[in-house]
Amino acid sequence: MARIDHLKSQVARAVRLAKAILDQHTADRLQAFAAECRTELQVLGLKTAA
């Protein structure tokens, strides 16, 4: 469960930073990182449900 909590925290942090930052390249990278974390959360959720 700790991994899931960590990923949720990282998603929230990356999205928050992406909205506040002025550099578009960095904002895009943060959004991509958040998307990767969301994907991993979905995979972990499927493994937990099985």
C-alpha positions, 0 to 999 in steps of 0.5 A: 500500500505504501507504493500506491500512496507514494504514487498518488502523492507524486501525481498530485505534486507533479500536477500542482507544479506543472500548473505553477511553472512557467517553462512549458517544456518542464510543465510538459515533462511533469504532466508526462510523469504524472501520466506514468504514475497514473498508469502504474497506479492502474496496474497496481490496482488491477494486481491488488484486485486479482 
